[in-house]
Amino acid sequence: MDKKNQISVWYFVGTFVILLLLQDLFDARHTETLAYSDFKQVLRAGQLESVELRDGMATGAIKMEGLEAILPREKLEKLAKSSGEHRFVTVLVDDPGLVAEMDQAKVRYTAVAQNKWLSAILSWIAPAAVFFLIWMFLMKRMGGAAHGGLLEIGKSKAKVYMQTETGVSFKDVAGIDEAKEELMEVVDFLKTPDRYKRLGGKIPKGVLIVGAPGTGKTLLAKAVAGEAGVPFMSLSGSEFVEMFVGVGAARVRDLFDQAAKQAPCIVFIDELDALGKSRGLNVMGGGHDEREQTLNQLLVEMDGFDTNTGVIILAATNRPEILDPALLRPGRFDRQIALDRPDLKGRLQILQVHTKKVTLSPKVDLESVAARTPGFAGADLGNLVNEATLRAAKRGKKSVEMVDFEDALDRIVAGLEKKNRVMNPKEKQFVAVHEAGHALVAEHRENVDRVAKVSIIPRGVAALGYTQQQPTEDRYLLRRTEILDRIDVLLAGRVAEELVFRDVSTGAENDLQRATEMARHMVTHYGMSEKLGLATYDAQPMPMFLGGPVMPEQRNCSERTAEMIDTEVAELLAQSKERVRDTLTRNREDLDALARLLLEEEVVDRPMLDRLLRRSDEAQAAPSSAQPAEVES
């Protein structure tokens, strides 16, 4: 129900209330209620001036003289306080002789017919008004609050923004320069279309933005709206399909009709995969005809859309592999812009954008923060800055310091710090030796990232400790020696436990899984096995059968080859274990010293690790008879 209808309903209700009040006002003369017995006594005493009879009630005026012996004192006082005529009212009983008694007392009496028109009207109109209000409420709920009725359910729910309403421009987008340049061309198409038409070119119909969650797809679309200076119609793919059949197709038609009227403009459809999923994926799944009809209507509208009307369709999705091929062909979405996770330079630019309104300490090194966040998307970096700001505010600081960023990074990567989780001394020694093994082997491998921090404070769900490494640069290729060094670091924790305690724990489960996966990929994906050669043996998932669950992976090799793969993976892990054992045996003093330091401090940062290794080198250079102190087993 819109505002105009609400005002009309309130006018309707208010009119009847006023009529009722006026009726009561006309009859609002002061009266005093008398018992019927008192009324008969006053009548027999001849103290009545006049009587009006209406609908079982008698009203009239009383002479006050001589009533002291008839009426109680309270009644007399109330009648005396009234101004003008001293009026009364009483309820009549079945008394056939009343008229004769009034004739005998010479009282002037009249009978008044009751005016029932208002009550009759209310008895008919009031129920109708109640049903009307209920009907309007139900239509509002069924039709949606945005459009207010069932008749408008087929209307598009697109929100129209103008240039100044988005509050985002290309200056607010960082780390995705190539994608920004592509969309700047789209803005130029809309601003100067004649520049491209004079050579016979056609403005692209649609631009599909593809990228992982958090890479800035929606932000980029808002920036286009802020720069283009044309109407920007935004809606989600899930807003097309409702519970009623045909609503999705009707909304698609209405959307393109609105876009044609507001041309030049941009139509942005977020989460396109909710609408454009490939047809026929769910053969046995019922209830998908409506979605497919909506998709068919979208294909028809885009195919028949005039390319020179100045309307461009922007869409965003993080699942391009499930989109219908007909939606991706040239002529519909002419351009596809892929957003990858930012590199080191891009992360630095994104951090600079997110920290514009944040009070930073002069000692904060955003380059170091960017280097320690490989694989972070734009949304992840924004969350990192916000977490650091909240931690600084919680601690009462005047500015955000580097330690706040480090704590926020630990919180995001490793999980929430479990301060109340108390480990017994034996478990704590196992965790300290385990993490010391990771850190020490990482320091003795040339092709791995440097250790930034080692901790034995429990975090997250199952992490009892962690070793944090800081990449020096973004890597897009890995050599065989680099993969082997990374496997060595992963196995170092388990080997250190075995070397020190002659026993092992369950804490290396995740390390063993990752090391096995890397070794298997070396053999089956990368062709890095001399025995198996350059062939790849990727396990392909079996196709779904009649819409059922995905079947287990099926190997595309023989049983003999599969056995060779398993043997080769086991040999790679065994060789890595021997290399790690040799490294830790030769540096046993450093392993024990680092484990003791972790038990004392719980967290060892890079400067503390450098000092420990430097003292160890100096001690080895100087002859000493001191024996190394081992961690208690």
N, C-alpha and C positions, 0 to 999 in steps of 0.2 A: 504494500500500500504506500503510494507516494505521499508527499506532504500535502498536496492539494486535496486528495481524497480524505486524508485525516482531518483537515480543517472542515470539510463539508460534513463529516460525521459528527464532529463536535458541535457544529451549528445546529444540526438536527436534534441532538440530545439537549442542548441548552435551551432551545425553543420550548420544548415540552416542560422542562423544569421551571421556566419562567411562567408558563401558563398555570402550572400547579400553584406556584407561589402567589400569583395574582388572585386565583380563586380563593385561596386561604386568606389573602389580605382583605378582600371584599367582605368576608364574613368574620373578620377579626375584631369584633366588638367584645368588650369585657363581659364575661358571663360567669356566674357562680353555680356550681352543680348542687342541686337539691335532691334529697331522697324523695321518692314518690309520696311517702306518707306525710313528709313536711309540706310537699306541694298541695296535698288534699286539705291539710289543716289551714294553710294560708288561703286556699280557695274558699273554704267554709267560713273563715273569719272575714271574708270580703276585702282582703288586702291585695288582690291582683288587679292590675290596671289593664293588661292586655296579654293575650296568649297566641302564639303561632304554632300550628301543628304541622309537622313534616316528617315523614318516614320514621314513625315510632318515637319521635322526639318532640318535646314541648319546650318552647322558649318564650320568654316574655319579660314584663316589668313588674316590680313589686312596690307597694306602698310601705314605707319603712315605719310609719306610725303604728304602734300597738303590736309590734311583732315580738316584744321582749318575752311574752309568755308563751310564744309559739315555737320560735327557732332558738337553737343554742347560741351562746354568746359569740363563738368563733364565726358562725355563719353571718351573724349580724355585723360583726366588725369587718368582714370581707366585703359584704354588700355596701357598707357605709363608705369604704375606701374608694369604690368605683365612682368615676365621674359621670355626670349626666344621669341617664336612667339606670336604676338598680336592676340589672337584668339577671336572669337565672336560666338554667337549663336542667331538664329532668328527662329520664327515660320512661316512656309510657308503658303501662301494663294493660292487660285485657280488662278494660273497665267500660262496659256499655253505658253506664249512667253518667259518664264524665260530661258529656255535652249538656245533659239536662241540668246538672249541678252548675255549670257555667252560666246557663240561661237563668237559673234561679238567682245566682249571685250577680247577674247583670254585668258579666265580664265580656269585653269585646274580644272575640276570638276569630282567627282566620286559619285557613288551610293553605299551605304553600307547596306547589309542585316542585320536586327536586330536579335541578338541571343535570342530566346524566350524559350530556354529549361528550364531555371531555373524557370521562371514564370509559365510554363506549369506544371512542377513538383509540385510547391507550390500549384497551383490551385487544384491538386488532393490530395496531401498528407496532406496539412494543415487542411482541414476539417476532414479527417480521424483521424489526430492526436488529434484534439479537441474532437471528439466523443470518442476516446480511453481514454483520460484523464477523461472525464465525467463518462465513464463506470467504470474506476478504482476507482473514488471517490464514486460512488454509491455502488460498491461492498465492499468498506471499511466500509461505513456506515451500510450496511446490515449485513455484517459479523462480525462486532464488532472491536473496535480499538485494542483489545488485540491480535487477530489472523489475522486480516487484509484481510479477504475474505470470500465469500459465501461458497467456497469449504471447509473451515475450521470451519464452524458454528457448526458442530457436535463434535468438539474437546472439551475436558474438559478444564474449566477455572481455574483449581486448581493452586494455587501458591505454589511453592516448596521452603521451607526454610531449611537451614542447622542449625547445632547446634549453631553456633556463631551468626546467623542472628536474632534469636528471642529476644535475650537480656533478657530472663526471665528464672529463674531456680526455684527449689523448695524453695530456700532461700527467694524468693520474695513472697511466698504464706504463709499466716498465718491465723489462726483461723479455719481451716478445716483440722485438723491433720488426722482424720480417712480417709477422701477422699484422702489425699496426700499419705497415706500409701498404699491404694489400687492401686493407679496409679504408685507408686514406684515399685510394683510387676510387672506391665506391662513393665516398663523400664527394669526390671531385666529379663523378658521373652525375650526381644529383644537383650539384651547384652549377656546372657548366655542361649540360647535355649536348648543346649544339656543337661544341668543340669535337665531340666524337662522332656525332651523326653526319657531319659534313663530309666525312670520308667513307660513309656507308657502314660504320660500325654500329653494333647494337649493345645497349646497356645490358649487363648480365641480369638474368631474372632472379637467380637465387645464389646465396653464398652460405655454405655449410661450414660451421666452425666446429672442429673436432679436437678433443683433447681430454686428458685425464681430469678427474675431479679436482677442483681447486686451482687450475691453471689460468683462470681468468676469462672464460668464455663469455659469461654474462656481463662482466665488467667491460669487456671489449665492445660488446653490443651497446651498452649504455654510453660508452665514449663516442661511438659512431653517432648516436642520437644527439649527444651534446655538441658535436662538431658540425653535423649536417645542417642544422637549422631548419629542419622539416619535421612534420608530425611523425612521432615514433609510436607505433602500436605494438604493445607487448602483451603476450599471453603464453601460457604453458600448454604443452601438448595434451596434458590430461584434462584440460578445461573443455575440450571438444565433446567428449563422450559422456553422456548422462544415462540415466536409467530408462529413458524413453527412446524408442526406436526412431531413427531418422533425425534426431536432434543434432548429432555430430555433423552430418552432411549439411544440414540447414545452417549451422553456425559457420561452417567453412564458406558457404555461399555468401552469407551476410558479411563475413570478414572481408572478402574480396570486393564486395559491393562498397563497403565503407572505405576500403583502401583506394578504390578508383575515384571516389568522391573527394578524397583528401590528397590526391596525387599533386605533386610528388611527395612520397612518404616512404617510410621504412616499416615493414612488418617483421617483428621478431618473435619466433616460436622457440621457446626454451624447452629442453628435454624432448626433442623431436622423436626419440625412440618410443615414447609412450603412444605416439600417433602413427608413426611410419614403420612399425615393425613389419618384417617381411611376411607377405601373405602365404598361407599354407603351412606355416610352421607347426600349428596345432591342428592336425588332421581330425583327431577325435575330440578335441576340446570344443564344447558348445559355448555359445554366447559371444563368439568373436565376429559374427557377421556385421554387427554394428560398427566395430572398429574398422573392419575392412571397407565398409561402405563409406566411412569417413575418409579413409585413406584414398579410395577411388575418387571421391569428390575433390580432394586436394590435388590429385594428379591431373584431373580434368581442368580444374581452375588454373593451375600453373601452366598447363600445356596451351590453354587458350588465352592466356594473359598477353596483352599487347606489350611488347618489349619496350616501346617508346612512350609509355604512359608515365614513366618516372616512379614506378613502384618497384621496390627491391625487397625480396624476401630473405631475411636472415634467420638462420636456425642454428641451434647448438645441441650437441649430444656428446656423451662419452662412451657410446656403444655403437659405433658406425657399422660394425660387422653384422648387426641384426636388422639394419634398415633395408627396405625393399629396393631391389636394383632399379626398378622403374623410377624411383624417387631420386636416384643418384645420377641418372643419365644426363648428358649435356642437353640443354634446353629447359631443364628444370632447375637443378642446382648446378650452375655452370662452373662455379669455383668451390674448391674445398681447401680450407685453411686449417692446417694441423698445428696445434699448440703443444709443444713439448715442455718438459720440466726445464726451468731456467738453468743456465750454466753459471759459473762462478761470477762472471761479470753481471749477468742478469739478476742473480740473487742479491748482489750488492746494490744494484739500482732499485730493486723492489724494497729492500730494507731502508734505503734512503727515502723512498716514498712513504713507507709506513711510519717512519720516525720523524716526519716533518712537524707534527704537533706534539711530539714527546720531548720532555726535558731530559736531555742526555748529559751524562758527565763527560768532561773533555777527554777522559781516559778510555772511553768506549771505542773499541776498534771494530767497526762494522765489517771491515775486510776479513778479520779473523772470524767473526760470526758467520759470514758468508762461506768461508772456507770450511767451517765445521758443520755445514748443513747441506751436504750433497743429497740430491734427490728430493729436496723440499720444493713444493709448489708455492705459488704466490699466496694462497690461503694459509698454508703451513707457516710461512714466514710472518704473515700478519698475526697469526695466533701466537707465534714466538714473541713478537714485540709486545703484544698485549699481556702475555703471561709475565714477561719481565717487568712491565710497567706496574701490574698488579702486585707483584712481589715487592717492588721498591716502595709502593704506597703502603703496603701492609707493614713494612719495617720502618715507616715514618721518615723515609729519605726525601731529600729535596730534589734529587735527580736520579735517573736510572743509571746504575753502574754496571761494569762488566760482569761482576759476580752475579747480578740479577739475570743477565742473559745466560750465564753458564748454568745457573740453577733451573731456569726455565727450559733450557735445552735438555738437561738431564730429566726433567719432569716429562717432557714430550717424548723423548727417545726411549728412556729406560722405564718410565712409569713413576707413579707416586711413591715417595719414600715411606717405607714402613718402619716408623720409629718404634712402634710397640711390638714388633716381631723380635723376640729375643731368641738367639741361637745359643745352644750350649757350647762350651769352649772347644770341644772336639770338632763340631761342625764348622765353627768359625775358623779353626786352623785349616780344615780341608778347603774352605772357600778362599782363604788367603793364599795358600799354596797354588790352588787352581788359577787364580787371577794373576799371581806372580809369574806362573809359567807362561800364560798368554803374553804378558807384557815383555818378559825377557826374550822370548823367541822373536817377537815382533821387532825388538831392538837389534837383533842379530840377523835379520833378513833384509836384504837390500831392496827388494821389490814390493814392500808393503808400506802402508801409511804409518807415520810416526804415532807413538802413543801420546795421548793428551792427558788422560786421567785414568787411574785405577781405583776402584772402590769395592768395598765388601759390605756396603750398606744395602740391605734388601730393598728392592723396588718392584713395583708392579705385582703381578699375580704369583710368579714363580722365580723371578730373578733374585738370587741371593748375592750377586755381585756382578760387576761388569768391567770390561776394559775398553775405554773409548779411544779410538784412533782418529787422527785429524788428517784428511787428505790434503796433499799439497797442490793438487790440480785436478780438473775434471778429466776423467778417462772414458774413452769410447771403445777402446780395444784392449784386450788383455793377452799378453804373451804366455807361452807355456810355462816359462820360469816364474812368472808372476802368479799364475794359478797355483803352482806347486808351493810357492812361499805362503800363499794364503791358506792352503790346506795345512801347512806346518803350524801356522798360528792357531788354527782352529783345534788341532789335536794337542797343542802344547799343554792345555789344562789337564787333560786326562793323563798324559805322560808324566807331568809333574807330580800328580797324586801318586801314581804308581812308583815313581822314583823315591819319593820321600817317605811315604807311609807303607809301601809294599802292599797297598790295597787301593781300590778304586771306589768311587761313589756314583750316584745317579745324576750328579750335577752337570755331566758332559753330554746329556741327551741331545740338546739343540746343536751343540758343536759337532757331534757325530753325524747328525742328519745333514747339516750344511756341507760338511766335508765330503760325505758320501755323494751328495747331489753334484758337487763340483767335479769330483772324480768321474762320476758316471757321464756327465756332460762332456768331459774331455774325451771319453771313449766313444760315445754314441752321437754327439752333436758336432764336435770340433775336429774330428779326425786326428787326434793327438796320440793315438796308440800305434806303435810300430807293428804289433801283431795283427791288428784288425785293419790297418791301412786307412785310406781316405774315405771309405764309405761311411754313411751316416745311418743310424738305426733308431730313428725317432719312433716312439710308440704312439700310434694314432688312435684316438678314441673312436669306438664303433658308433655308427649312426643310430639315432633313436628309432625304435621299432614301434610304429603306429602310435606315436606320441607318448610312449612309455619312458621310463627313466633311462638315463645315459648308461650304456653298458660299460663294463671295465675296459681299460685300454688293451689293445691287441698288438702284439709285437709283429713287426714286418720282417722278421728274420727267423732262421731255423733254430731248433733247440740247441744244436751244437754251437751256433754263433752266440746264442743267448748265454750259454755256459761259458764261452770264451770271454764275453763281456763281463760277467760276474767275476771271473778269475782275474781279469785285468784290473778291475776296480779294486779288488782286494789287494792286489800287488801294489798298486799306487798308494793305498792307505798304509800298507805295511812298510813300504820304503820311506814314506813320510814319517812314520812313527820312529824308525831307526835314526833318521836325520835329527828329529827333535830330541830324542834321547841323548844323542851325542852332544848336541848343543847344551842341553841342560846339565849334563854330567860335567862338561868342561867349565861351566859357569855355576857350579853348585853353590859357591859362596854368595854370589849375587842373588841366587834364587832364595836362599835362606834369609839373607839380609832384607830383601824386599818383602818377604812374607812376614818377618818380624815387624817391619815398619808399617805394614798394613794392619797388623793386629793392634799396634799402638795408636795409629792415627785414623784408621778406617778409610781414609781417602788420601791418595798420593797423587799430586798433580805433576806437571812436567818439570818445574824447577826442582822439586824434591827428588824426582827420579834421576835427574841429571846429577845432582849432588851425590846421590848414593852410588851411581856408576862411576863418577869421577873418583870418589874415595876408594872404590874397589880397584880402579886402575892404578892409583897411587900406591895402594897396599901391595899390589902384585909387583910393581916396579921396585919397591923397597924390600930387602930380605927381612923376613920376620919368622919367628918360630911359633907365633900364635896359631892355634888350631881353630878352624871355623866352627862357630856355634850353630848347631842344627836346630831346626824347629822340632819341638817335642812331638813324638809320634804316639 
